Amino acid sequence: MSCPYRAVLLVTRDMRGTASSVAKLRIELHCGEPEGHLGAHHDPRHGIQWDDHGKTVRTLLRDESEPARSHFP
Ligand SMILES: [Zn+2]
């Protein structure tokens, strides 16, 4: 069995002059580790790791002006 944890990575773009941001890109991440593994979840296709914070599906946010991140603690 593989790990059932997933995450959705939203790459956002700040809207000039407003406090809100819009999602530009949505990437679904699926953990590729065995069920019950230790440590961060890891999507080998996208090379991204994340901590679940107790959520089976976590939403991760990244601003498009940031350098690409591979780990979301
Ligand atoms: Zn996992």
N, CA, C, O and the ligand as a Tripos MOL2 file, in Angstrom:
@<TRIPOS>MOLECULE
protein
  293   291    74     0     0
PROTEIN
NO_CHARGES

@<TRIPOS>ATOM
      1 N           0.8490   -1.1980    0.0000 N.3       1 MET1
      2 CA          0.0000    0.0000    0.0000 C.3       1 MET1
      3 C           0.8830    1.2470    0.0000 C.2       1 MET1
      4 O           1.8960    1.3140    0.6960 O.2       1 MET1
      5 N           0.4800    2.2130   -0.7840 N.am      2 SER2
      6 CA          1.2320    3.4620   -0.7520 C.3       2 SER2
      7 C           0.5360    4.4640    0.1660 C.2       2 SER2
      8 O          -0.6330    4.3040    0.5160 O.2       2 SER2
      9 N           1.2670    5.4750    0.5390 N.am      3 CYS3
     10 CA          0.7760    6.4820    1.4720 C.3       3 CYS3
     11 C          -0.4210    7.2240    0.8650 C.2       3 CYS3
     12 O          -0.3570    7.6600   -0.2850 O.2       3 CYS3
     13 N          -1.5100    7.3690    1.6290 N.am      4 PRO4
     14 CA         -2.7050    8.0060    1.0650 C.3       4 PRO4
     15 C          -2.6660    9.5430    1.1140 C.2       4 PRO4
     16 O          -3.6040   10.1990    0.6610 O.2       4 PRO4
     17 N          -1.6070   10.1040    1.6490 N.am      5 TYR5
     18 CA         -1.5840   11.5710    1.8150 C.3       5 TYR5
     19 C          -1.3330   12.2730    0.4860 C.2       5 TYR5
     20 O          -0.5530   11.8300   -0.3560 O.2       5 TYR5
     21 N          -2.0310   13.3800    0.3480 N.am      6 ARG6
     22 CA         -1.9240   14.1620   -0.8830 C.3       6 ARG6
     23 C          -1.8080   15.6390   -0.5200 C.2       6 ARG6
     24 O          -1.9920   16.0250    0.6340 O.2       6 ARG6
     25 N          -1.5060   16.4390   -1.5020 N.am      7 ALA7
     26 CA         -1.4640   17.8870   -1.2950 C.3       7 ALA7
     27 C          -1.7980   18.5660   -2.6170 C.2       7 ALA7
     28 O          -1.5960   18.0040   -3.6930 O.2       7 ALA7
     29 N          -2.3030   19.7680   -2.5110 N.am      8 VAL8
     30 CA         -2.5570   20.5820   -3.6950 C.3       8 VAL8
     31 C          -1.6800   21.8210   -3.5820 C.2       8 VAL8
     32 O          -1.8010   22.5910   -2.6290 O.2       8 VAL8
     33 N          -0.8160   22.0060   -4.5380 N.am      9 LEU9
     34 CA          0.0640   23.1700   -4.5490 C.3       9 LEU9
     35 C          -0.5430   24.2350   -5.4540 C.2       9 LEU9
     36 O          -0.7520   24.0130   -6.6460 O.2       9 LEU9
     37 N          -0.8200   25.3910   -4.8680 N.am     10 LEU10
     38 CA         -1.3530   26.5080   -5.6330 C.3      10 LEU10
     39 C          -0.2490   27.5450   -5.8050 C.2      10 LEU10
     40 O           0.2960   28.0600   -4.8290 O.2      10 LEU10
     41 N           0.0650   27.8350   -7.0400 N.am     11 VAL11
     42 CA          1.0250   28.9050   -7.3190 C.3      11 VAL11
     43 C           0.2010   30.1580   -7.5640 C.2      11 VAL11
     44 O          -0.6300   30.2120   -8.4710 O.2      11 VAL11
     45 N           0.4500   31.1660   -6.7350 N.am     12 THR12
     46 CA         -0.4060   32.3520   -6.7750 C.3      12 THR12
     47 C           0.3310   33.5580   -7.3400 C.2      12 THR12
     48 O           1.5600   33.6270   -7.3560 O.2      12 THR12
     49 N          -0.4590   34.4790   -7.7910 N.am     13 ARG13
     50 CA          0.0430   35.7270   -8.3350 C.3      13 ARG13
     51 C          -0.6190   36.8570   -7.5550 C.2      13 ARG13
     52 O          -1.8440   36.9130   -7.4460 O.2      13 ARG13
     53 N           0.1930   37.7490   -7.0190 N.am     14 ASP14
     54 CA         -0.3730   38.8860   -6.2930 C.3      14 ASP14
     55 C          -1.0620   39.8320   -7.2600 C.2      14 ASP14
     56 O          -0.5560   40.1340   -8.3400 O.2      14 ASP14
     57 N          -2.2240   40.2870   -6.8390 N.am     15 MET15
     58 CA         -2.9330   41.2730   -7.6430 C.3      15 MET15
     59 C          -2.5040   42.6510   -7.1680 C.2      15 MET15
     60 O          -2.7050   43.0120   -6.0090 O.2      15 MET15
     61 N          -1.9220   43.4040   -8.0620 N.am     16 ARG16
     62 CA         -1.4070   44.7210   -7.7070 C.3      16 ARG16
     63 C          -2.5040   45.5990   -7.1040 C.2      16 ARG16
     64 O          -3.5960   45.7220   -7.6590 O.2      16 ARG16
     65 N          -2.1890   46.2080   -5.9550 N.am     17 GLY17
     66 CA         -3.1050   47.1460   -5.3370 C.3      17 GLY17
     67 C          -4.2130   46.4940   -4.5180 C.2      17 GLY17
     68 O          -5.0710   47.1920   -3.9770 O.2      17 GLY17
     69 N          -4.2070   45.1680   -4.4200 N.am     18 THR18
     70 CA         -5.2150   44.5160   -3.5890 C.3      18 THR18
     71 C          -4.5220   43.5740   -2.6120 C.2      18 THR18
     72 O          -3.3450   43.2490   -2.7680 O.2      18 THR18
     73 N          -5.2520   43.1530   -1.6310 N.am     19 ALA19
     74 CA         -4.6800   42.2390   -0.6470 C.3      19 ALA19
     75 C          -4.8510   40.7900   -1.0920 C.2      19 ALA19
     76 O          -4.3370   39.8780   -0.4440 O.2      19 ALA19
     77 N          -5.5570   40.5760   -2.1720 N.am     20 SER20
     78 CA         -5.8440   39.2000   -2.5630 C.3      20 SER20
     79 C          -4.8680   38.7240   -3.6350 C.2      20 SER20
     80 O          -4.1630   39.5110   -4.2660 O.2      20 SER20
     81 N          -4.8570   37.4400   -3.8090 N.am     21 SER21
     82 CA         -4.0300   36.8710   -4.8620 C.3      21 SER21
     83 C          -4.8520   35.8140   -5.5910 C.2      21 SER21
     84 O          -5.7820   35.2400   -5.0250 O.2      21 SER21
     85 N          -4.5090   35.5680   -6.8210 N.am     22 VAL22
     86 CA         -5.2440   34.5670   -7.5890 C.3      22 VAL22
     87 C          -4.3350   33.3770   -7.8640 C.2      22 VAL22
     88 O          -3.1240   33.5180   -8.0310 O.2      22 VAL22
     89 N          -4.9490   32.2140   -7.9060 N.am     23 ALA23
     90 CA         -4.1890   31.0070   -8.2040 C.3      23 ALA23
     91 C          -3.9430   30.9390   -9.7020 C.2      23 ALA23
     92 O          -4.8690   31.0390  -10.5070 O.2      23 ALA23
     93 N          -2.6960   30.7680  -10.0560 N.am     24 LYS24
     94 CA         -2.3080   30.7450  -11.4570 C.3      24 LYS24
     95 C          -2.1380   29.3100  -11.9410 C.2      24 LYS24
     96 O          -2.3950   28.9870  -13.1010 O.2      24 LYS24
     97 N          -1.7020   28.4730  -11.0270 N.am     25 LEU25
     98 CA         -1.3820   27.0980  -11.3930 C.3      25 LEU25
     99 C          -1.7530   26.2080  -10.2230 C.2      25 LEU25
    100 O          -1.5300   26.5710   -9.0680 O.2      25 LEU25
    101 N          -2.3180   25.0420  -10.5150 N.am     26 ARG26
    102 CA         -2.7310   24.1070   -9.4760 C.3      26 ARG26
    103 C          -2.0860   22.7670   -9.7800 C.2      26 ARG26
    104 O          -2.3020   22.1940  -10.8480 O.2      26 ARG26
    105 N          -1.2990   22.2710   -8.8440 N.am     27 ILE27
    106 CA         -0.5790   21.0150   -9.0700 C.3      27 ILE27
    107 C          -0.9950   20.0250   -7.9930 C.2      27 ILE27
    108 O          -0.8550   20.3110   -6.8040 O.2      27 ILE27
    109 N          -1.4970   18.8780   -8.3880 N.am     28 GLU28
    110 CA         -1.8740   17.8520   -7.4210 C.3      28 GLU28
    111 C          -0.6770   16.9670   -7.1230 C.2      28 GLU28
    112 O          -0.0220   16.4500   -8.0280 O.2      28 GLU28
    113 N          -0.4080   16.8050   -5.8390 N.am     29 LEU29
    114 CA          0.7330   16.0030   -5.3970 C.3      29 LEU29
    115 C           0.2260   14.7480   -4.7080 C.2      29 LEU29
    116 O          -0.7180   14.7930   -3.9200 O.2      29 LEU29
    117 N           0.8650   13.6300   -5.0160 N.am     30 HIS30
    118 CA          0.5150   12.3530   -4.3880 C.3      30 HIS30
    119 C           1.7760   11.7780   -3.7710 C.2      30 HIS30
    120 O           2.8020   11.6370   -4.4360 O.2      30 HIS30
    121 N           1.6850   11.4480   -2.4900 N.am     31 CYS31
    122 CA          2.8550   10.8730   -1.8260 C.3      31 CYS31
    123 C           3.1820    9.5120   -2.4240 C.2      31 CYS31
    124 O           2.3000    8.6710   -2.5950 O.2      31 CYS31
    125 N           4.4580    9.3020   -2.7390 N.am     32 GLY32
    126 CA          4.8830    8.0370   -3.3380 C.3      32 GLY32
    127 C           5.5800    7.1090   -2.3640 C.2      32 GLY32
    128 O           6.1260    6.0820   -2.7690 O.2      32 GLY32
    129 N           5.5700    7.4570   -1.0800 N.am     33 GLU33
    130 CA          6.2310    6.6150   -0.0780 C.3      33 GLU33
    131 C           5.2710    5.5050    0.3710 C.2      33 GLU33
    132 O           4.0680    5.5820    0.1210 O.2      33 GLU33
    133 N           5.8190    4.4570    1.0460 N.am     34 PRO34
    134 CA          4.9430    3.3960    1.5620 C.3      34 PRO34
    135 C           4.0390    3.9240    2.6830 C.2      34 PRO34
    136 O           4.3840    4.8790    3.3780 O.2      34 PRO34
    137 N           2.8870    3.2890    2.8410 N.am     35 GLU35
    138 CA          1.9670    3.7060    3.8990 C.3      35 GLU35
    139 C           2.6410    3.6150    5.2630 C.2      35 GLU35
    140 O           3.3490    2.6480    5.5450 O.2      35 GLU35
    141 N           2.4210    4.6200    6.1080 N.am     36 GLY36
    142 CA          2.9610    4.6140    7.4590 C.3      36 GLY36
    143 C           4.4220    5.0210    7.5420 C.2      36 GLY36
    144 O           5.0530    4.8310    8.5810 O.2      36 GLY36
    145 N           4.9730    5.5780    6.4700 N.am     37 HIS37
    146 CA          6.3890    5.9640    6.4860 C.3      37 HIS37
    147 C           6.6290    7.1050    7.4650 C.2      37 HIS37
    148 O           5.7020    7.7810    7.9080 O.2      37 HIS37
    149 N           7.8990    7.2930    7.7830 N.am     38 LEU38
    150 CA          8.3010    8.3870    8.6690 C.3      38 LEU38
    151 C           8.7440    9.5750    7.8190 C.2      38 LEU38
    152 O           9.1200    9.4320    6.6560 O.2      38 LEU38
    153 N           8.6870   10.7370    8.4330 N.am     39 GLY39
    154 CA          9.2050   11.9330    7.7700 C.3      39 GLY39
    155 C           8.1980   12.5570    6.8340 C.2      39 GLY39
    156 O           7.0230   12.1930    6.8140 O.2      39 GLY39
    157 N           8.6900   13.5110    6.0550 N.am     40 ALA40
    158 CA          7.8190   14.2890    5.1800 C.3      40 ALA40
    159 C           7.2740   13.4210    4.0470 C.2      40 ALA40
    160 O           7.8970   12.4410    3.6370 O.2      40 ALA40
    161 N           6.1070   13.8010    3.5560 N.am     41 HIS41
    162 CA          5.5560   13.1450    2.3680 C.3      41 HIS41
    163 C           6.3170   13.6570    1.1460 C.2      41 HIS41
    164 O           6.8720   14.7560    1.1500 O.2      41 HIS41
    165 N           6.3270   12.8330    0.1110 N.am     42 HIS42
    166 CA          7.1950   13.1490   -1.0270 C.3      42 HIS42
    167 C           6.5210   12.7250   -2.3220 C.2      42 HIS42
    168 O           6.1530   11.5630   -2.4940 O.2      42 HIS42
    169 N           6.3630   13.6860   -3.2340 N.am     43 ASP43
    170 CA          5.8660   13.3710   -4.5730 C.3      43 ASP43
    171 C           7.0740   13.2630   -5.5020 C.2      43 ASP43
    172 O           7.7000   14.2710   -5.8300 O.2      43 ASP43
    173 N           7.4020   12.0320   -5.9290 N.am     44 PRO44
    174 CA          8.6070   11.8580   -6.7460 C.3      44 PRO44
    175 C           8.4640   12.4650   -8.1440 C.2      44 PRO44
    176 O           9.4640   12.8190   -8.7690 O.2      44 PRO44
    177 N           7.2400   12.5860   -8.6330 N.am     45 ARG45
    178 CA          7.0570   13.1620   -9.9730 C.3      45 ARG45
    179 C           7.4190   14.6380  -10.0050 C.2      45 ARG45
    180 O           8.0450   15.1200  -10.9490 O.2      45 ARG45
    181 N           7.0070   15.3580   -8.9380 N.am     46 HIS46
    182 CA          7.2580   16.7980   -8.9100 C.3      46 HIS46
    183 C           8.4390   17.1640   -8.0310 C.2      46 HIS46
    184 O           8.8540   18.3220   -8.0030 O.2      46 HIS46
    185 N           8.9940   16.1770   -7.3020 N.am     47 GLY47
    186 CA         10.1470   16.4470   -6.4490 C.3      47 GLY47
    187 C           9.8370   17.3790   -5.3010 C.2      47 GLY47
    188 O          10.6740   18.1960   -4.9170 O.2      47 GLY47
    189 N           8.6330   17.2650   -4.7470 N.am     48 ILE48
    190 CA          8.2190   18.1570   -3.6660 C.3      48 ILE48
    191 C           7.8990   17.3440   -2.4200 C.2      48 ILE48
    192 O           7.2560   16.2970   -2.4870 O.2      48 ILE48
    193 N           8.3650   17.8510   -1.2790 N.am     49 GLN49
    194 CA          8.0800   17.2340    0.0200 C.3      49 GLN49
    195 C           7.2120   18.1670    0.8380 C.2      49 GLN49
    196 O           7.3050   19.3900    0.7280 O.2      49 GLN49
    197 N           6.3640   17.5680    1.6620 N.am     50 TRP50
    198 CA          5.5530   18.4020    2.5550 C.3      50 TRP50
    199 C           5.2500   17.6490    3.8390 C.2      50 TRP50
    200 O           5.2420   16.4190    3.8810 O.2      50 TRP50
    201 N           4.9990   18.4310    4.8890 N.am     51 ASP51
    202 CA          4.5380   17.8700    6.1600 C.3      51 ASP51
    203 C           3.0200   17.9740    6.1730 C.2      51 ASP51
    204 O           2.4580   18.9430    5.6620 O.2      51 ASP51
    205 N           2.3460   16.9700    6.7620 N.am     52 ASP52
    206 CA          0.8840   16.9300    6.5950 C.3      52 ASP52
    207 C           0.1050   17.7620    7.6050 C.2      52 ASP52
    208 O          -1.0440   18.1180    7.3470 O.2      52 ASP52
    209 N           0.7130   18.0820    8.7600 N.am     53 HIS53
    210 CA          0.0030   18.8540    9.7990 C.3      53 HIS53
    211 C          -1.3280   18.1940   10.1640 C.2      53 HIS53
    212 O          -2.2830   18.8750   10.5370 O.2      53 HIS53
    213 N          -1.3820   16.8750   10.0550 N.am     54 GLY54
    214 CA         -2.5770   16.1290   10.4150 C.3      54 GLY54
    215 C          -3.6570   16.1080    9.3620 C.2      54 GLY54
    216 O          -4.7440   15.5830    9.6010 O.2      54 GLY54
    217 N          -3.3750   16.6730    8.1910 N.am     55 LYS55
    218 CA         -4.4020   16.7140    7.1380 C.3      55 LYS55
    219 C          -4.0670   15.7170    6.0290 C.2      55 LYS55
    220 O          -2.9310   15.6430    5.5590 O.2      55 LYS55
    221 N          -5.0810   14.9550    5.6230 N.am     56 THR56
    222 CA         -4.8630   13.9840    4.5590 C.3      56 THR56
    223 C          -4.6030   14.6890    3.2280 C.2      56 THR56
    224 O          -3.8020   14.2250    2.4160 O.2      56 THR56
    225 N          -5.2770   15.8000    3.0160 N.am     57 VAL57
    226 CA         -5.0360   16.6140    1.8210 C.3      57 VAL57
    227 C          -4.6850   18.0160    2.3000 C.2      57 VAL57
    228 O          -5.5140   18.7070    2.8920 O.2      57 VAL57
    229 N          -3.4640   18.4240    2.0410 N.am     58 ARG58
    230 CA         -3.0430   19.7450    2.4930 C.3      58 ARG58
    231 C          -2.9250   20.6790    1.2920 C.2      58 ARG58
    232 O          -2.5180   20.2720    0.2040 O.2      58 ARG58
    233 N          -3.2900   21.9370    1.5180 N.am     59 THR59
    234 CA         -3.1320   22.9310    0.4700 C.3      59 THR59
    235 C          -1.8620   23.7260    0.7350 C.2      59 THR59
    236 O          -1.6840   24.2990    1.8100 O.2      59 THR59
    237 N          -0.9940   23.7510   -0.2490 N.am     60 LEU60
    238 CA          0.2670   24.4730   -0.1430 C.3      60 LEU60
    239 C           0.2000   25.6830   -1.0610 C.2      60 LEU60
    240 O          -0.3160   25.6040   -2.1760 O.2      60 LEU60
    241 N           0.7200   26.7900   -0.5860 N.am     61 LEU61
    242 CA          0.6950   28.0050   -1.3880 C.3      61 LEU61
    243 C           2.1180   28.4740   -1.6830 C.2      61 LEU61
    244 O           2.9850   28.4500   -0.8100 O.2      61 LEU61
    245 N           2.3360   28.8880   -2.8830 N.am     62 ARG62
    246 CA          3.6240   29.4800   -3.2310 C.3      62 ARG62
    247 C           3.3650   30.6630   -4.1460 C.2      62 ARG62
    248 O           2.6380   30.5460   -5.1320 O.2      62 ARG62
    249 N           3.9610   31.8050   -3.8170 N.am     63 ASP63
    250 CA          3.8360   32.9550   -4.7050 C.3      63 ASP63
    251 C           4.7670   32.7590   -5.8930 C.2      63 ASP63
    252 O           5.8890   32.2780   -5.7380 O.2      63 ASP63
    253 N           4.3010   33.1300   -7.0710 N.am     64 GLU64
    254 CA          5.1030   32.8750   -8.2760 C.3      64 GLU64
    255 C           6.3940   33.6920   -8.2980 C.2      64 GLU64
    256 O           7.3200   33.3660   -9.0410 O.2      64 GLU64
    257 N           6.4600   34.7510   -7.4890 N.am     65 SER65
    258 CA          7.6860   35.5530   -7.4690 C.3      65 SER65
    259 C           8.7610   34.9430   -6.5620 C.2      65 SER65
    260 O           9.9180   35.3610   -6.5940 O.2      65 SER65
    261 N           8.3670   33.9500   -5.7550 N.am     66 GLU66
    262 CA          9.3340   33.2600   -4.9010 C.3      66 GLU66
    263 C          10.1520   32.3010   -5.7450 C.2      66 GLU66
    264 O           9.6890   31.8350   -6.7860 O.2      66 GLU66
    265 N          11.3680   32.0020   -5.3030 N.am     67 PRO67
    266 CA         12.1000   30.9160   -5.9620 C.3      67 PRO67
    267 C          11.3500   29.5980   -5.7310 C.2      67 PRO67
    268 O          10.6810   29.4350   -4.7100 O.2      67 PRO67
    269 N          11.4590   28.6760   -6.6630 N.am     68 ALA68
    270 CA         10.7640   27.3990   -6.5270 C.3      68 ALA68
    271 C          11.2070   26.7000   -5.2480 C.2      68 ALA68
    272 O          12.3940   26.6790   -4.9210 O.2      68 ALA68
    273 N          10.2670   26.1420   -4.5420 N.am     69 ARG69
    274 CA         10.5730   25.4370   -3.2960 C.3      69 ARG69
    275 C          10.3120   23.9650   -3.4990 C.2      69 ARG69
    276 O           9.4310   23.5730   -4.2650 O.2      69 ARG69
    277 N          11.0910   23.1520   -2.8020 N.am     70 SER70
    278 CA         10.8570   21.7130   -2.9070 C.3      70 SER70
    279 C          10.4120   21.1220   -1.5780 C.2      70 SER70
    280 O          10.1370   19.9250   -1.5000 O.2      70 SER70
    281 N          10.3350   21.9430   -0.5230 N.am     71 HIS71
    282 CA          9.9210   21.4210    0.7760 C.3      71 HIS71
    283 C           8.9940   22.4160    1.4610 C.2      71 HIS71
    284 O           9.3150   23.5990    1.5770 O.2      71 HIS71
    285 N           7.8460   21.9300    1.9130 N.am     72 PHE72
    286 CA          6.8750   22.7550    2.6180 C.3      72 PHE72
    287 C           6.6870   22.2150    4.0230 C.2      72 PHE72
    288 O           5.8760   21.3130    4.2340 O.2      72 PHE72
    289 N           7.4240   22.7520    4.9910 N.am     73 PRO73
    290 CA          7.3150   22.2300    6.3440 C.3      73 PRO73
    291 C           5.9780   22.5820    6.9830 C.2      73 PRO73
    292 O           5.7260   22.2130    8.1300 O.2      73 PRO73
    293 ZN          3.3820   10.0840    2.7000 Zn       74 ZN74
@<TRIPOS>BOND
     1     1     2 1
     2     2     3 1
     3     3     4 2
     4     3     5 am
     5     5     6 1
     6     6     7 1
     7     7     8 2
     8     7     9 am
     9     9    10 1
    10    10    11 1
    11    11    12 2
    12    11    13 am
    13    13    14 1
    14    14    15 1
    15    15    16 2
    16    15    17 am
    17    17    18 1
    18    18    19 1
    19    19    20 2
    20    19    21 am
    21    21    22 1
    22    22    23 1
    23    23    24 2
    24    23    25 am
    25    25    26 1
    26    26    27 1
    27    27    28 2
    28    27    29 am
    29    29    30 1
    30    30    31 1
    31    31    32 2
    32    31    33 am
    33    33    34 1
    34    34    35 1
    35    35    36 2
    36    35    37 am
    37    37    38 1
    38    38    39 1
    39    39    40 2
    40    39    41 am
    41    41    42 1
    42    42    43 1
    43    43    44 2
    44    43    45 am
    45    45    46 1
    46    46    47 1
    47    47    48 2
    48    47    49 am
    49    49    50 1
    50    50    51 1
    51    51    52 2
    52    51    53 am
    53    53    54 1
    54    54    55 1
    55    55    56 2
    56    55    57 am
    57    57    58 1
    58    58    59 1
    59    59    60 2
    60    59    61 am
    61    61    62 1
    62    62    63 1
    63    63    64 2
    64    63    65 am
    65    65    66 1
    66    66    67 1
    67    67    68 2
    68    67    69 am
    69    69    70 1
    70    70    71 1
    71    71    72 2
    72    71    73 am
    73    73    74 1
    74    74    75 1
    75    75    76 2
    76    75    77 am
    77    77    78 1
    78    78    79 1
    79    79    80 2
    80    79    81 am
    81    81    82 1
    82    82    83 1
    83    83    84 2
    84    83    85 am
    85    85    86 1
    86    86    87 1
    87    87    88 2
    88    87    89 am
    89    89    90 1
    90    90    91 1
    91    91    92 2
    92    91    93 am
    93    93    94 1
    94    94    95 1
    95    95    96 2
    96    95    97 am
    97    97    98 1
    98    98    99 1
    99    99   100 2
   100    99   101 am
   101   101   102 1
   102   102   103 1
   103   103   104 2
   104   103   105 am
   105   105   106 1
   106   106   107 1
   107   107   108 2
   108   107   109 am
   109   109   110 1
   110   110   111 1
   111   111   112 2
   112   111   113 am
   113   113   114 1
   114   114   115 1
   115   115   116 2
   116   115   117 am
   117   117   118 1
   118   118   119 1
   119   119   120 2
   120   119   121 am
   121   121   122 1
   122   122   123 1
   123   123   124 2
   124   123   125 am
   125   125   126 1
   126   126   127 1
   127   127   128 2
   128   127   129 am
   129   129   130 1
   130   130   131 1
   131   131   132 2
   132   131   133 am
   133   133   134 1
   134   134   135 1
   135   135   136 2
   136   135   137 am
   137   137   138 1
   138   138   139 1
   139   139   140 2
   140   139   141 am
   141   141   142 1
   142   142   143 1
   143   143   144 2
   144   143   145 am
   145   145   146 1
   146   146   147 1
   147   147   148 2
   148   147   149 am
   149   149   150 1
   150   150   151 1
   151   151   152 2
   152   151   153 am
   153   153   154 1
   154   154   155 1
   155   155   156 2
   156   155   157 am
   157   157   158 1
   158   158   159 1
   159   159   160 2
   160   159   161 am
   161   161   162 1
   162   162   163 1
   163   163   164 2
   164   163   165 am
   165   165   166 1
   166   166   167 1
   167   167   168 2
   168   167   169 am
   169   169   170 1
   170   170   171 1
   171   171   172 2
   172   171   173 am
   173   173   174 1
   174   174   175 1
   175   175   176 2
   176   175   177 am
   177   177   178 1
   178   178   179 1
   179   179   180 2
   180   179   181 am
   181   181   182 1
   182   182   183 1
   183   183   184 2
   184   183   185 am
   185   185   186 1
   186   186   187 1
   187   187   188 2
   188   187   189 am
   189   189   190 1
   190   190   191 1
   191   191   192 2
   192   191   193 am
   193   193   194 1
   194   194   195 1
   195   195   196 2
   196   195   197 am
   197   197   198 1
   198   198   199 1
   199   199   200 2
   200   199   201 am
   201   201   202 1
   202   202   203 1
   203   203   204 2
   204   203   205 am
   205   205   206 1
   206   206   207 1
   207   207   208 2
   208   207   209 am
   209   209   210 1
   210   210   211 1
   211   211   212 2
   212   211   213 am
   213   213   214 1
   214   214   215 1
   215   215   216 2
   216   215   217 am
   217   217   218 1
   218   218   219 1
   219   219   220 2
   220   219   221 am
   221   221   222 1
   222   222   223 1
   223   223   224 2
   224   223   225 am
   225   225   226 1
   226   226   227 1
   227   227   228 2
   228   227   229 am
   229   229   230 1
   230   230   231 1
   231   231   232 2
   232   231   233 am
   233   233   234 1
   234   234   235 1
   235   235   236 2
   236   235   237 am
   237   237   238 1
   238   238   239 1
   239   239   240 2
   240   239   241 am
   241   241   242 1
   242   242   243 1
   243   243   244 2
   244   243   245 am
   245   245   246 1
   246   246   247 1
   247   247   248 2
   248   247   249 am
   249   249   250 1
   250   250   251 1
   251   251   252 2
   252   251   253 am
   253   253   254 1
   254   254   255 1
   255   255   256 2
   256   255   257 am
   257   257   258 1
   258   258   259 1
   259   259   260 2
   260   259   261 am
   261   261   262 1
   262   262   263 1
   263   263   264 2
   264   263   265 am
   265   265   266 1
   266   266   267 1
   267   267   268 2
   268   267   269 am
   269   269   270 1
   270   270   271 1
   271   271   272 2
   272   271   273 am
   273   273   274 1
   274   274   275 1
   275   275   276 2
   276   275   277 am
   277   277   278 1
   278   278   279 1
   279   279   280 2
   280   279   281 am
   281   281   282 1
   282   282   283 1
   283   283   284 2
   284   283   285 am
   285   285   286 1
   286   286   287 1
   287   287   288 2
   288   287   289 am
   289   289   290 1
   290   290   291 1
   291   291   292 2
@<TRIPOS>SUBSTRUCTURE
     1 MET1         2 RESIDUE 1 A MET
     2 SER2         6 RESIDUE 1 A SER
     3 CYS3        10 RESIDUE 1 A CYS
     4 PRO4        14 RESIDUE 1 A PRO
     5 TYR5        18 RESIDUE 1 A TYR
     6 ARG6        22 RESIDUE 1 A ARG
     7 ALA7        26 RESIDUE 1 A ALA
     8 VAL8        30 RESIDUE 1 A VAL
     9 LEU9        34 RESIDUE 1 A LEU
    10 LEU10       38 RESIDUE 1 A LEU
    11 VAL11       42 RESIDUE 1 A VAL
    12 THR12       46 RESIDUE 1 A THR
    13 ARG13       50 RESIDUE 1 A ARG
    14 ASP14       54 RESIDUE 1 A ASP
    15 MET15       58 RESIDUE 1 A MET
    16 ARG16       62 RESIDUE 1 A ARG
    17 GLY17       66 RESIDUE 1 A GLY
    18 THR18       70 RESIDUE 1 A THR
    19 ALA19       74 RESIDUE 1 A ALA
    20 SER20       78 RESIDUE 1 A SER
    21 SER21       82 RESIDUE 1 A SER
    22 VAL22       86 RESIDUE 1 A VAL
    23 ALA23       90 RESIDUE 1 A ALA
    24 LYS24       94 RESIDUE 1 A LYS
    25 LEU25       98 RESIDUE 1 A LEU
    26 ARG26      102 RESIDUE 1 A ARG
    27 ILE27      106 RESIDUE 1 A ILE
    28 GLU28      110 RESIDUE 1 A GLU
    29 LEU29      114 RESIDUE 1 A LEU
    30 HIS30      118 RESIDUE 1 A HIS
    31 CYS31      122 RESIDUE 1 A CYS
    32 GLY32      126 RESIDUE 1 A GLY
    33 GLU33      130 RESIDUE 1 A GLU
    34 PRO34      134 RESIDUE 1 A PRO
    35 GLU35      138 RESIDUE 1 A GLU
    36 GLY36      142 RESIDUE 1 A GLY
    37 HIS37      146 RESIDUE 1 A HIS
    38 LEU38      150 RESIDUE 1 A LEU
    39 GLY39      154 RESIDUE 1 A GLY
    40 ALA40      158 RESIDUE 1 A ALA
    41 HIS41      162 RESIDUE 1 A HIS
    42 HIS42      166 RESIDUE 1 A HIS
    43 ASP43      170 RESIDUE 1 A ASP
    44 PRO44      174 RESIDUE 1 A PRO
    45 ARG45      178 RESIDUE 1 A ARG
    46 HIS46      182 RESIDUE 1 A HIS
    47 GLY47      186 RESIDUE 1 A GLY
    48 ILE48      190 RESIDUE 1 A ILE
    49 GLN49      194 RESIDUE 1 A GLN
    50 TRP50      198 RESIDUE 1 A TRP
    51 ASP51      202 RESIDUE 1 A ASP
    52 ASP52      206 RESIDUE 1 A ASP
    53 HIS53      210 RESIDUE 1 A HIS
    54 GLY54      214 RESIDUE 1 A GLY
    55 LYS55      218 RESIDUE 1 A LYS
    56 THR56      222 RESIDUE 1 A THR
    57 VAL57      226 RESIDUE 1 A VAL
    58 ARG58      230 RESIDUE 1 A ARG
    59 THR59      234 RESIDUE 1 A THR
    60 LEU60      238 RESIDUE 1 A LEU
    61 LEU61      242 RESIDUE 1 A LEU
    62 ARG62      246 RESIDUE 1 A ARG
    63 ASP63      250 RESIDUE 1 A ASP
    64 GLU64      254 RESIDUE 1 A GLU
    65 SER65      258 RESIDUE 1 A SER
    66 GLU66      262 RESIDUE 1 A GLU
    67 PRO67      266 RESIDUE 1 A PRO
    68 ALA68      270 RESIDUE 1 A ALA
    69 ARG69      274 RESIDUE 1 A ARG
    70 SER70      278 RESIDUE 1 A SER
    71 HIS71      282 RESIDUE 1 A HIS
    72 PHE72      286 RESIDUE 1 A PHE
    73 PRO73      290 RESIDUE 1 A PRO
    74 ZN74       293 GROUP 0 **** ****
